[in-house]
């Protein structure tokens, strides 16, 4: 979980595997195994830059996972999950108030919801 949190905080640039290990004070081979598992699960992406492998969080995939878990747990009883859904909702009540400069002017709300995590 700490790896994923760290990578979310470093969006959109991501972090090389070695930097992840240093930030979390974990041996590089241990981090590499965890990064590989998270990548196979679809929660991370990796891209090679010369000798470095840079990892990034896949925020849309996280959103999909959380929605699946909430829907599955509610088992057709939305009142059970209403407080959780409210907490997971965006803190941006409107496009105009979103702190993301490029997203605040987006005319397609679906595009904004897919990328803005404020």
Secondary structure, DSSP 8 states (H G I E B T S, - for coil): -HHHHHHHHTTTT-EEHHHHHHHHT--HHHHHHHHHHHHHHTSEEEEEETTEEEEEE-HHHHHHHHHHHHHHHHTT-HHHHHHHHHHHS-S-SSGGG-S-HHHHT-S-HHHHHHH---
